[in-house]
Amino acid sequence: MNKTILVPYDFSEASEYGVQYAIDFASSRPGLDLRFCLIGAREDAEQFAAGKKKIEKQITKKFRGTLSWTELIPGSVNGLLEKCREDKVDLVIMGTAGAREEGANTKTAEMVLKAEFPVLVVPANTVDEFKLSKIALVLGHNEIDDPNLLHTLLEVSRRFNAQVTVLTIAGETENFGYTEEEERNEHLLEYYLESFYSHHVYIKNKDVVEGIFDYIDAHAIDMIAILPNNHVKKGTPSEGRLTQILAQQSKTPLLAIEH
């Protein structure tokens, strides 16, 4: 089945990381349509032509997918969301400069929270050599809202033969691993992720974000995956604070698997 990956490019240094990562992600894998969305504040034929030429120079002979182009003028998060809906994209890959300040927001984080499709966030200064063999899926205590979302993670794991470690962080006074919801999650993970599911790690840390980043650094994880709770169909949706912080502060590519 063909897959359409949309890559926003607004000529910034941060968006260039998204472009390079997307090319590496799609190279040598047939059946992928890599669609670059050139974004400008106004129509500038020369700038767009130069941007297109710059991207085309990065395509090597091993690339086996198809290339396509689209434009968004003027650029905005809502405009990009609408473009993705119109083009029926399956995945968005976008670079970000991130934000370290508490309470700050970025267009990338806003896109992740609003999107109803998977978004892969690529932080600036991501290592030049593409590697995807170890994925950490961050999972809370609640039962997985829509197990079908795990198909996206399975597909990525299959393409790169990547192992998935599931990571749950809890406060120092919390118990975990014994509830009915967590038992059901284990069965779902084993079923949907097949042999790519490695194991489930439980870590006590009063600071969830710190616990995640410490684990990622210590185990050389290549990608963080998360099932955001702000679009859940069962129960009460969250504000998506953890997703927002990870999208802003992670130094590791983040795959937010939305509905």
KENUGU-68490 format. One record per residue: residue in one letter; x, y, z of N, C-alpha, C in turn. Coordinates in pm, whole numbers, plus 50000, padded with zeros to 5 digits. Layout:
N
AXYZXYZXYZ...
This chain:
259
M500844988150000500005000050000500885012450000N500585021949912501345034249906501105042750030K502135049750073502065058550187502545072250146T501835082550189502225096250160502805102650285I504045107150275504725114050385504885128550345L504315137550423504445151750393505525157950481V506395165850419507525171950490507465187050471P507095194650575507085209250562508515214750553Y508705224350461510015230850447509815245850433D510205253250538510025267850537511355275150523F512385267950475513705273450445514525276550571S514025272550687514775274450811515745262950830E516765265350916517735254750945517065242751012A516105245751102515425234851172514655226051074S513985232050976513205224050881514105215650791E515345219850774516285211950693516615198650760Y516625198450892516825185650962515675176150933G514455181550928513295173350894513395167850753V513875176150660514035171850520515025160250510Q516205161850570517225151450560516775138550627Y516125139850743515645127850813514595120750729A513695128350668512635122350586513215114850466I514235120650404514875113950290515505100850335D516215101150447516815088850499515745078750540F514665083550598513575075050643512925067850525A512805074850412512085069250296512995062350196S514295065150199515205059550099515215044350103S515355038549985515445023949964514185016550006R513105023950029511845017450066510775021049963P510485012049869509525015049763508115016749818G507285023749740505885025349778505615037549863L506635046149883506445058249961506445070449871D505485079149891505455091949822505935102549920L507105107949894507685118249980507285131849921R506385138549991505825151049939506335162850020F507115171349957507665183050024506735194950007C506415201250121505525212850121506365225350143L506555233150037507335245350045506445256350105I506925262450214506115272050289506775285750287G506005295850252506515309550251505485319350299A505945330950344505025341350388504325347750269R504975347150154504385352350030504935344249914E504315345549799504755338049683506085343549632D507065334849622508395338649574508905327249487A508715328649357509045317849264510525314149271E511395324149282512825321349285513215313749412Q512675317949526512985311149652512495296849649F511285294649599510735281149594511515272349499A511935277849385512725270049289514065266249349A514685275549422515975272749486515815262149596G514715263049672514465253249777514245239349720K513505238649612513255225749546514565219749494K515395228049433516665223349379517575218349491K517565225449604518405221649718517985207949771I516685205549778516195192649827516525181549728E516325184149600516585173949497518045169449498K518965178449533520385174849538520675164549647Q519795163649748520005154249858519465140349827I518745139049718518195126049679519265117749610T519545106049663520575097449605519945086549518K520785079049450520315068549360519595057349432K519845055849562519205044949636517755048149671F517325060649646515945064449675515015057149579R514045049649633513175041349550511705045449558G511435056049630510065060949638509775070949527T508755079049544508425089449449508485103049520L508805113449444508845126949497507665134849443S507085143249526506045152349480506175165249559W505515175749509505695189149565504355196049582T504285204149685503105212549706503565225349775E502705235349780503075248149839502015252749937L502445260850035501525266550133501905281150154I501025290250110501275304550118499995311550166P500015318750278501105319650375501125307350464G502205305350536502325293750622501635295750756S500965285250803500345285350936500095270950976V499955268551106499685255051153498335250251101N497315258451110495985254451061495995252150911G496755260350839496855258350695497545245250661L498575241950738499295229450715498415217450749L497635218550855496705207850890495705205550778E495175216250724494195215050615494835208950491K496075213050462496805207350348496975192250366C497295188050487497485173750514496165166050495R495075172150537493775165550519493415164450372E493655175050298493345175050155494165164450081D495435163250118496325153850049496255139750107K495445138150214495285124850277496645118850312V497465126350383498785121550418498705111150530D499655102150532499705091650634500665095150747L501605104150719502615107850819503175121450783V503435129650885504145142350866505485141350936I506545145050867507875145750928508315160250925M508575165951041508935180051045510035182851146G510955191451106512035195451195511595206351289T512295207551401511975217851500513245222651569A513235235551603514335241051682514115238551830G512865234851867512555231952006512425244652089A512145242652216512025253752313512285248152451R513205254252523513555249252656512785256252767E512185267852736511505275552840510175269052878E509905268353008508645262953058507495271853012G506465265852955505285273252912505395278752771A506585277952709506745282652572506045273252477N505765278152358505095269552259505855270752127T505725260552045506315260651911505255256151813K505455259851686504515255651583504495240451571T505655234251591505715219651582504895213251692A505035217951816504265212551927502775214851905E502425226551852501015229551822500485219851716M501305217251616500925207851510500695193951567V501585189451653501465176251713500175174951793L499845185251870498655184751955497355185451875K497375192351762496155194151684495935183151580A497015176651537496915167051427496115154751465E495395149151367494685136651388495325125551304F496625126951281497425117151208498815117251270P499635107051244500965106451305501875117851260V502635123151355503615133551327504955129151386L505985129451304507335125951348508155138651358V508535142251480509255154651509510765151851510V511495159651432512945157751423513635169951483P514275168551599514945180051663516155184751582A516395197751589517625203151529518825196351595N519885194851516521125188551562520975173551584T519955167451523519875152851523521125147451454V521645136451504522895130951449522785128951298D523905131551229523905131051083523655116851030E524205106951096524065093151048522725087351092F521855084750996520515079651027520605065551085K519865063451194519855050451260518505048751328L517895037151308516615034551372516495019551403S517055015751518516995001751558516364999951696K516275010951773515745010051909514705021151930I513475017051960512375026351982511865024652124A511555035752190510955035352324509555041052316L508555032952344507155037352347506815041452489V506515054252509506145059252641504655056452662L504355049352770502985045052797502635047752942G501425052952966500965055453101500325043153162H499585045153270498965033953342497615029953283N496945039253211495625036353158495685026553043E494585019653021494515010352909494635017852777I495325012152682495515018352551494165021452489D493965034052452492665038752406492245032152276D493125031752178492825025952047494015017352004P493945004352027495074995551994495474995951847N494544999851759494875000451617495985010451587L496185020151678497255029851659498625022951660L498705011451724499975004251731500404998851595H499464998551498499834994151363500885003351303T500775016451332501775025951281503155022651335L503215019951464504495016551526505015003251472L504134993751451504524980751395505114982651255E504484991151175504974993251039506374999351038V506605009051126507945015051135508955004551181S508564996551281509464986151333509824976051225R508834972251146509084962651038510044968250934R509824980750896510644986850790512124987350830F512384989450959513754991351003514244980151094N513414969851111513744958751200514134964051338A513314973151388513604979851515512854973051629Q513514972051743512904966551862512244977651944V511074974552001510324984452078510354980852227T510914989852305510844988852451509724998052498V508854993152584507775001352638508235006952773L508055019952789508575026952906507435033552984T507305029953111506305035953199507015042153319I506735055053342507335062253455506255064553560A506595062353685505645064653794506335071753909G505535078653990506075085154108506625074954206E507455079554297508145070454388507195063054482T505995068254503505035061754594504005053454519E504065053454386503075046154306503485031654286N502455023054275502685009154235502305007754088F502984998654020502624996553881502944982353839G502304978553726502524965253672501574954653723Y500554958953801499694948953861498204951353834T497854962553774496444965553752495904957853632E494574956653626493934949953513494234957253382E494254970853388494534978753268495944975853216E496894974953305498264972353263498424958053211E497694948853268497734934953217497154934453076R496054941553053495464941852918496424948552820N497104958952865498084965552777499174955952734E499634947452826500684937752791500224928452680H498984923652690498444914752585498334922152452L497894934852457497764942752334499124945152270L500114948352351501454950952299502044938552233E501894927152298502414914752242501704910952113Y500404913852106499634910151988499924919551870Y499874932651894499984942251785501414944851740L502384943851830503764946551793504544933951756E503904922351774504484909651733505884907751793S506804902851713508144899751765508994912151787F508484923851745509254936151761509104941951902Y508164936551979508014940952118509084934152201S509964942252259511074936952337510674934152482H510394944752559510054943052699509474956052753H508964955452874508334966952938509194971053058V509584983653060510434988853169509594998253256Y509634995953386508945004753482510015012153562I509895025353565510885033553635510175043053732K510715044053852510185053453950510965066553942N510245077153917510845090453912509715100653927K509825109454022508755119154044508615128953928D509685130253849509655138753730509595129753607V508415128853546508205119653433509135123053317V509235135753282510065139753169511525136253194E512005139153313513385135753348513605120753338G512645112853386512755098353379512845093253236I512055099253148512075095253006513425098552944F513865110952959515105115152896516325107752952D516315104853082517415097253141517515083453078Y516355077053061516355063653002516815064152856I516325074052781516685075352639518195076952624D518775085552707520225088052700521025075652740A520575069052846521325057652899521305045652806H520245044452724520105032552640520195035452490A520675047352455520915050952315519685048052227I518535052852273517295050852198517285059852075D516835054451961516845061951835515565069751810M514465065551872513195072351850512295070351972I511615081052013510595080252116509235079752047A508345071052092506975070652041506015073352156I504915079852125503925082952228502535082452167L501565077952247500165077952207499485089252284P499405101252227498875112752301497465110452353N497225115652472495915113752537494955125252513N495345135252434494455146752416493375144052311H493455132652241492425129252142491745115852174V491825111452298491285098352331489785097852309K489305085952270487875083852246487185078552371K487965071852456487435066652581487965075152696G487125077752793487575085552908487675100352875T488415107552960488545122052948489865125752882P489825133152771491075137152706491915145952798S493235144852787494135153152865494445165852787E495205174652848495625186852780496845184452690G497405172752699498555169452615499855175752660R499985178452789501175185352840502445177252816L502405164152845503595155952825504005155652678T503025154052590503315154052447503945167152404Q503415178252454503945191352420505385192852466I505675188852590507025190152643508005181552563L507615169252531508505160552455508755166352316A507715171952253507875177852120508795189952122Q508845196952234509655208952246511085206052292Q511245196252380512525194652448513315182152411S512695172752344513425160452314514565162952215K515695156552240516815156952147516805144652056T515815136152077515655123852000514375124951917P514355120451792513125121051713511935115151790L510795121951778509585118251852508465115151754L507895103051764506765099151683505495099751767A504645109651739503365111051808502305104451721I501745093551772500795085551693499385089651731E498785097851646497465103251672496375094951607H495125098051643493975091551580493815097051439
